[in-house]
């Protein structure tokens, strides 16, 4: 299944045969499962971003304090 987003209105849902509804629900659950799996698998990337962001922020704060004269 592609990552295309499908919008189903209430009217079209009510007109849809049961087998099409079941297929649509099945595909939606599969798509959600893949999306959640992607989010769960990128925790290490998020942790790395936090680490490097903290290091850059800390260095910028240290430089700013020394230049601003607060540390003197």
BELZIGI-V596417 format. One record per run of one state. SS is the DSSP state (2 for helix, 1 for strand, 0 for the rest). FROM is the first residue (numbers start at 1). TO is the last residue. If there is no record, write none. Layout:
# BELZIGI-V596417
{{SS/FROM/TO} {SS/FROM/TO}}
This chain:
# BELZIGI-V596417
{{0/1/9} {2/10/15} {0/16/17} {2/18/41} {0/42/42} {2/43/68} {0/69/72}}
